[in-house]
């Protein structure tokens, strides 16, 4: 809906004209997990470590939010952190546990094994603190100044352009009501997601507010479109 218009030369669809947003939901808090070998307990510690040592940080793909985290930290602190791109979070955390990379980024449910074994430690979180790890401060709270760290991010439910408004509203209401159910609340807690689905009005407002910033951020990565 946003990044692909920068990452691909010829999209077979128009993100602005071909879809109608029905609902959005938080993807959960992104944990920034440092390997115990770094000795880092917070973002300041890791920045100092990166000034003295080569630092490889995993992402779940070029052009995604985790890639932008690295780029923005490099800009602010004058670092040369190397982004290592994976096909998803599981292999990234496997390499963190093996000491192949020094930092991995991902959701709570993917990071939990590293945290429980003590192999990794969550030193920052984005976009907001997690109920699962309430003592881990956000990037913003630790002095990261990029606009990215103030964004919420989202996953969305969308329909085809021209969908009748009454259907949009019915589906939107169903998503919000389902998010309040005990079953869904338990699932969200298991995945470390603190917010349930939002309705179509908030979905569109969030999308329009964050879209230009995401486009600017991913464009700044200067990736060659596929």
PyMOL commands that set and color helices and strands:
alter all, ss='L'
color gray80, all
select helices_A, chain A and resi 4-7+36-38+43-52+65-77+89-97+108-117+140-142+147-150+165-179+182-191+200-220
alter helices_A, ss='H'
color red, helices_A
select strands_A, chain A and resi 19-25+30-35+56-59+82-85+103-106+120-126+155-160
alter strands_A, ss='S'
color yellow, strands_A
deselect
rebuild
show_as cartoon
